[in-house]
């Protein structure tokens, strides 16, 4: 059983609830996560996505940290290719200064999803290939070892201890291993593949000043309810949003499960929808305890980062409460 549980919330918008409400929902969920005993609460970075309100993770992380007291707060993640490393260091330096000992710096290598977004950000796909270079520079701004810009310092970040995490698969996992940093890897629908990535990361891990031993966080969607059917319905809104995006080109706000179940889908939509529902961890508390044990055995994970989104906030909060109970938080 994985006993250390955390939450990544993507501030998903819901039909009839505008983006500002999604951001407020994220802050409120963080308060609940703290009460339930979750270890950390992270927020994400997405740009120009109609179904996601979280476009500025360090700003949102500040709101979350200000509304909580003990839970660790961070990003899952800041997409480093979209930003200058010095600016990222400064932002996290401010966060750590305001909320000492509670801030995590989760970093990813993705760039904007479309060409238009990348152009608006002043980036291109090649920037993702420089992730390791940018990561090294960022860490140098924090510990004062960067020499590319003499006499320039990232204030107030320099000298502060801000734990960094790499969100990655494949080559990104090797980057984490070479840097001696914790690895965050998903999704759990492909548990065999996740297990292979984790094994490679542990084998190639090199102790550095940033970390003495490997640390693995596995991420994925988890839904727990009184019945298996109710747990599956928690997954329905996100599954339909994914199917919609792949057939119509836009990722929409979440719709109520009952509306989606009444839709007449094309054969292609139905195929994508069912595929998006498959493989996630869901079920009753007893079923979930068994599934979490299987994940722990296959991945050897130190921590589980739950990424569930759904339209029904009551069902979502109940799911997180049940999951906390299973893990004995």
Secondary structure, 3 states (H helix, E strand, C coil): CCCCEEEEECCECECCECHHHHHHHHHHHHHHHHHHCCCEEEECCCCCCCCECCCCHHHHHHHHHHHCCCCEEEECCEEHHHCCHHHHHHHHHHHHHHCCCCEEEEEECCCCCCHHHHHHHCCCHHHHHHHHHHHHHHHHHHHCCCCCCCCCCCCCCCCCCCEEEEECCCHHHHHHHHHCCEEEECCHHHHHHHHHHHHHHHHHCCCECCECCCCEEEEECEEECCCHHHHHHHHHHHHHHHHHHHHHCCCCCECCHHHHHCCCCCHHHHHHHHHHHCCCEEECHHHHHHHHHHHHHHHCCCEEEECCCCCCHHHHHHHHHHHHHHHCC
